[in-house]
Amino acid sequence: MALMITDECINCDVCEPECPNDAISMGELYYQIEPDRCTECVGHFDTPQCVEICPVACIPTHPEHVESRETLWQKFQRLQNAQSVAH
């Protein structure tokens, strides 16, 4: 399940540096999460760090990107493999 940032985002800049997969970036009006890079912190942390730190609770599960924990783990491994090849 990739996460998403809603339009309730206040652009406080705290979520972006917390994302271990660099899935969060500034969008046109507020921050956004790229579903292909979001593992909900599976492989890094027990809970999604952006959700933990968000002061306005505007980061729910993206209804169009529902994934099992195993699928998130596979995405984490794919991202890690791609990162190690790039370096």
N, C-alpha and C positions, 0 to 999 in steps of 0.2 A: 504494500500500500504506500504509494508515494504520498507525500504530504503536499499541501497547497497553502498559500498565504492569501487570505481574503482581503477585500478592500477596506477592512477595518484597520489594516496596517498603518502605523503612524510613522513609518520610516525612521525608527529609532537607531538603526544600524547595529543592533546587538546580535541578530541571528546570523548574518552573513559570515563573520569570522568563526562562529561556533561549528559550522558545517564541515565535517571531515572529508566530504566528497566534493566540495566546491559546487554544490547543486544550487546554492542561493545566490542570486544576483539582483541588481536593481533593475526593475522593469520600467515601463513608461511612466507609471504613476506611483507604484509601490513595489516592494520586493517581490520576487517570484521564485518558485522552486522548479527546477527542471526534473520532470518525473524520471527520465532515463538515468539520472545520477543520484536520485534520492533512494536511500536504503533504510530510511527511518533510523539511521545510525547502527543498523545491524552490522556486526563485525567490528564496530568501534566502541559502542556504549550500550548499556541496557535500555536506555530510553532516548528518544529523539532530543538532541540537545537544543535545537531551535524552539521546540515546544516548552522545554524546561525554562528557558531564559526569556521567552516572549512576555512582555509586561501587559499586553492587551489580549492574550489568548486568541490570536487570529490565525492559528495554524492547525486546521483540522486535516483529516484524511481526505485525499482527493477521491471523489466518488467515481471518477472515470479511470482510476489507476489502482484498483484494489488488487493487492498481491499477498500471497502467503509468506510466512516467515522464511520458508525454504526458498521461495523465489527471490526474496530480498537478499538472502545469503548468497545465492547464485549471482545476483547483480553485484554484490559487494566483491565477490571473487573475480568477476569479469573486469570490474573497475580497477582492482588491484593489479591484475595481470596487464591491463592496458597501460597503467601507470608505470609499472616496472619495465615494460618494453620501451616506453618513451624516454626513460632515463638511462 
